[in-house]
Every structure is written in C-alpha cells, then in structure tokens.
Amino acid sequence: MIQLKIYVVGNTPKSEQLVSNLQKILREALNGLFRLEIINIFENQGKVEEAGIFATPTLIKTSPGPERRVFGDLTDKEKVLFALGLVPMN
C-alpha cells in the first residue's frame, strides 16, 4: 500500500479539482492500492510545520521509502508518477 499526503490551500474549487485529478491518476496507476491523506494547511498548521511544507500543493509519498515530494502542478500523470518513484520515465 502506497501512503501519500497532499497539502493544499483551503477547500477552494481549485484545491478540490486538484485532489480529484490526483485521486484519478492514483486510482488508475495503482489500482486503488494507496492511501491519500488530504491536509488543509489552514486547519493543520502543526502538520505543515512538522513536514516542512513551504509551497502548495505539495504531494509526499511517505511509504514505502524513500520519501518523495512533488510540488506544484500535478496534472501530468507520467511526471507525477515518475517524481514519486512509482514508474520509469518514458
């Protein structure tokens, strides 16, 4: 099971669309074998500081190691999966 966290700014339409697109990418690529924790930076300042988040959106693959972080645009499926170390880049 792949463990991920996504740090977003509030419950805005843009954040909701980002999470929806990301979940679609992950469902298709990982056959549902993932857990995605959605963290609103305004409601979870402690988690933000603990994780050292300085930009949003930030996606972190926490398990299995090694930890990988992806910042910014998460719309390109191949780039996201490659950045997370889940597939080789074509």
C-alpha positions in Angstrom: 0.0 0.0 0.0 1.4 3.4 -1.0 0.9 6.1 1.6 0.7 9.7 0.4 -0.1 13.1 1.8 -1.3 16.2 -0.2 -1.0 19.6 1.3 -3.5 22.1 -0.1 -4.6 25.7 0.5 -8.2 25.5 1.9 -11.3 23.9 0.4 -11.3 26.0 -2.7 -12.6 24.8 -6.0 -9.1 24.7 -7.4 -7.9 22.6 -4.5 -10.8 20.2 -4.8 -10.2 19.8 -8.5 -6.5 19.2 -7.9 -7.3 16.4 -5.4 -9.9 14.9 -7.7 -7.4 14.8 -10.6 -4.7 13.3 -8.3 -7.0 10.6 -7.0 -8.0 9.7 -10.6 -4.3 9.4 -11.5 -3.5 7.3 -8.5 -6.6 5.0 -8.9 -5.6 4.3 -12.5 -1.9 3.8 -11.9 -2.1 2.0 -8.5 -5.3 0.0 -8.8 -6.6 1.6 -5.6 -3.6 0.4 -3.6 -2.9 3.7 -2.0 -4.0 5.9 0.9 -4.1 9.6 0.4 -4.3 12.0 3.4 -5.6 15.5 2.4 -4.2 18.2 4.6 -5.6 21.7 4.5 -2.7 24.0 5.5 -5.1 26.5 7.2 -6.5 23.8 9.5 -3.4 21.8 10.3 -0.6 24.2 10.9 1.2 21.7 13.2 1.4 19.1 10.4 2.6 21.7 7.9 5.4 22.8 10.2 6.3 19.2 11.1 6.6 18.3 7.4 8.5 21.4 6.5 6.0 22.5 3.8 6.9 25.7 2.1 4.8 25.5 -1.1 1.4 24.2 -2.1 0.3 22.0 -3.4 2.9 19.5 -2.1 2.4 15.8 -2.5 4.5 13.5 -0.4 4.9 9.7 -0.8 5.7 8.7 2.8 5.7 4.9 2.4 7.2 2.8 1.1 10.5 4.7 1.3 12.3 6.6 0.3 10.2 9.7 0.8 9.5 11.6 -2.3 8.0 15.1 -2.7 6.3 16.7 -5.7 5.4 20.4 -5.8 3.1 22.5 -8.0 1.2 21.2 -11.0 0.1 17.6 -10.5 -1.9 17.2 -13.7 0.7 15.2 -15.8 0.2 11.6 -14.9 3.6 10.4 -16.1 5.5 13.2 -14.5 3.7 12.8 -11.1 4.3 9.0 -11.0 7.9 9.4 -12.1 8.6 12.1 -9.5 7.1 9.8 -6.8 9.4 7.0 -8.0 6.5 4.8 -9.0 7.2 4.4 -12.7 10.2 4.9 -15.0 10.1 8.0 -17.3 9.4 7.1 -20.9 
